Amino acid sequence: MEQAIENKLVSGNIMYVDSTHIKANANIGKFTNEQIAKPLANYVDELEEAVNLEREKRQQKKLKKTQKKKR
């Protein structure tokens, strides 16, 4: 994502994700529609952590930590 932003392929203001790896309570009667402003770096860190937890459960090696570039 950071590379795409740096190369001006995306703005990074809005990000949509495929919910394949997002845990959810699928009760159709209860939901809220919310927008949350969150720095991209925090989202990427949380995503990497969640992916690595899933990989540990499946006895796979952790992914290498992405290096953040100074701006």
Backbone as CSV, one residue per row, in Angstrom:
resi,resn,N_x,N_y,N_z,CA_x,CA_y,CA_z,C_x,C_y,C_z
1,MET,0.823,-1.171,0.000,0.000,0.000,0.000,0.876,1.245,0.000
2,GLU,1.910,1.236,0.833,2.785,2.409,0.901,3.459,2.675,-0.443
3,GLN,3.844,1.618,-1.153,4.469,1.797,-2.470,3.481,2.410,-3.450
4,ALA,2.244,1.977,-3.405,1.225,2.515,-4.308,0.979,3.995,-4.028
5,ILE,0.996,4.381,-2.765,0.808,5.784,-2.400,2.004,6.607,-2.868
6,GLU,3.215,6.101,-2.608,4.423,6.823,-3.004,4.501,7.022,-4.513
7,ASN,4.021,6.053,-5.280,4.057,6.148,-6.740,2.794,6.783,-7.306
8,LYS,1.988,7.364,-6.421,0.771,8.091,-6.793,-0.216,7.237,-7.594
9,LEU,-0.247,5.942,-7.288,-1.230,5.060,-7.901,-2.555,5.116,-7.157
10,VAL,-2.493,5.395,-5.861,-3.684,5.565,-5.025,-3.423,6.715,-4.067
11,SER,-4.505,7.301,-3.550,-4.332,8.430,-2.630,-4.109,7.964,-1.193
12,GLY,-4.671,6.809,-0.835,-4.537,6.324,0.537,-5.556,6.933,1.479
13,ASN,-6.461,7.777,0.965,-7.480,8.397,1.819,-8.584,7.425,2.187
14,ILE,-8.979,6.576,1.243,-10.039,5.601,1.482,-9.518,4.231,1.087
15,MET,-9.750,3.244,1.950,-9.299,1.899,1.651,-10.454,0.934,1.894
16,TYR,-10.738,0.114,0.919,-11.734,-0.934,1.057,-11.000,-2.255,1.132
17,VAL,-11.460,-3.166,1.965,-10.801,-4.456,2.100,-11.787,-5.584,1.862
18,ASP,-11.259,-6.660,1.367,-12.030,-7.883,1.219,-12.165,-8.465,2.622
19,SER,-13.349,-8.841,3.023,-13.576,-9.281,4.402,-13.205,-10.742,4.645
20,THR,-12.444,-11.340,3.762,-12.063,-12.735,3.920,-11.382,-12.995,5.264
21,HIS,-10.511,-12.076,5.704,-9.744,-12.278,6.931,-10.248,-11.433,8.097
22,ILE,-11.405,-10.826,7.943,-11.945,-9.994,9.004,-13.024,-10.776,9.747
23,LYS,-12.825,-10.914,11.051,-13.803,-11.634,11.858,-15.022,-10.733,12.056
24,ALA,-16.202,-11.309,11.966,-17.408,-10.502,12.102,-18.528,-11.312,12.734
25,ASN,-19.432,-10.614,13.387,-20.664,-11.206,13.883,-21.701,-10.930,12.803
26,ALA,-22.170,-11.961,12.141,-23.002,-11.786,10.951,-24.497,-11.717,11.251
27,ASN,-24.878,-11.154,12.367,-26.291,-10.986,12.690,-26.851,-9.856,11.846
28,ILE,-27.745,-10.170,10.915,-28.269,-9.168,9.986,-29.136,-8.124,10.682
29,GLY,-29.641,-8.442,11.850,-30.501,-7.511,12.571,-29.742,-6.458,13.357
30,LYS,-28.461,-6.666,13.553,-27.671,-5.727,14.352,-26.440,-5.305,13.559
31,PHE,-26.393,-4.049,13.200,-25.205,-3.538,12.539,-25.149,-2.034,12.705
32,THR,-23.970,-1.486,12.551,-23.794,-0.041,12.562,-22.999,0.331,11.316
33,ASN,-23.277,1.485,10.787,-22.566,1.990,9.627,-21.645,3.095,10.128
34,GLU,-20.347,2.826,10.187,-19.406,3.780,10.759,-18.225,3.978,9.827
35,GLN,-17.679,5.171,9.852,-16.416,5.449,9.183,-15.425,5.843,10.261
36,ILE,-14.250,5.263,10.181,-13.243,5.515,11.204,-11.990,6.064,10.535
37,ALA,-11.527,7.205,10.993,-10.276,7.767,10.486,-9.136,7.095,11.243
38,LYS,-8.240,6.449,10.508,-7.164,5.706,11.133,-5.921,5.836,10.256
39,PRO,-4.779,6.160,10.833,-3.568,6.260,10.018,-3.256,4.929,9.320
40,LEU,-2.812,5.022,8.085,-2.519,3.841,7.289,-1.478,2.948,7.971
41,ALA,-0.459,3.552,8.571,0.602,2.772,9.204,0.041,1.875,10.308
42,ASN,-0.889,2.400,11.109,-1.493,1.594,12.177,-2.280,0.433,11.591
43,TYR,-3.018,0.699,10.508,-3.816,-0.356,9.873,-2.917,-1.460,9.349
44,VAL,-1.824,-1.086,8.701,-0.900,-2.078,8.132,-0.295,-2.919,9.249
45,ASP,0.092,-2.285,10.354,0.653,-3.031,11.491,-0.353,-4.036,12.043
46,GLU,-1.593,-3.611,12.226,-2.635,-4.500,12.750,-2.922,-5.635,11.777
47,LEU,-2.922,-5.337,10.491,-3.167,-6.355,9.475,-2.057,-7.398,9.472
48,GLU,-0.798,-6.942,9.527,0.326,-7.878,9.575,0.252,-8.770,10.808
49,GLU,-0.126,-8.192,11.934,-0.235,-8.961,13.176,-1.321,-10.036,13.053
50,ALA,-2.464,-9.672,12.498,-3.565,-10.625,12.334,-3.172,-11.754,11.376
51,VAL,-2.500,-11.404,10.295,-2.063,-12.419,9.324,-1.066,-13.365,9.974
52,ASN,-0.128,-12.823,10.742,0.867,-13.678,11.391,0.241,-14.592,12.446
53,LEU,-0.786,-14.121,13.154,-1.480,-14.985,14.121,-2.138,-16.162,13.401
54,GLU,-2.777,-15.880,12.264,-3.393,-16.960,11.476,-2.335,-17.928,10.960
55,ARG,-1.206,-17.401,10.524,-0.135,-18.264,10.012,0.413,-19.162,11.123
56,GLU,0.527,-18.616,12.348,0.988,-19.428,13.479,0.023,-20.581,13.747
57,LYS,-1.292,-20.298,13.684,-2.290,-21.350,13.907,-2.144,-22.472,12.890
58,ARG,-1.723,-22.119,11.684,-1.568,-23.108,10.612,-0.144,-23.654,10.517
59,GLN,0.656,-23.337,11.531,2.040,-23.789,11.632,2.863,-23.356,10.419
60,GLN,2.669,-22.116,10.010,3.433,-21.523,8.920,4.370,-20.468,9.501
61,LYS,5.427,-20.147,8.755,6.361,-19.119,9.195,5.691,-17.752,9.139
62,LYS,6.129,-16.863,10.041,5.625,-15.491,10.025,6.134,-14.789,8.775
63,LEU,5.363,-13.820,8.314,5.808,-12.989,7.208,6.860,-12.016,7.722
64,LYS,7.761,-11.613,6.840,8.768,-10.634,7.232,8.104,-9.290,7.445
65,LYS,8.576,-8.562,8.431,8.044,-7.231,8.762,8.380,-6.268,7.639
66,THR,7.410,-5.483,7.196,7.687,-4.488,6.156,8.451,-3.335,6.763
67,GLN,9.380,-2.808,5.999,10.161,-1.678,6.472,9.458,-0.391,6.064
68,LYS,9.255,0.463,7.029,8.585,1.733,6.766,9.617,2.747,6.296
69,LYS,9.252,3.442,5.243,10.147,4.456,4.683,9.859,5.799,5.342
70,LYS,10.925,6.562,5.587,10.752,7.897,6.157,10.314,8.836,5.055
71,ARG,9.400,9.720,5.407,8.883,10.668,4.411,9.344,12.050,4.704
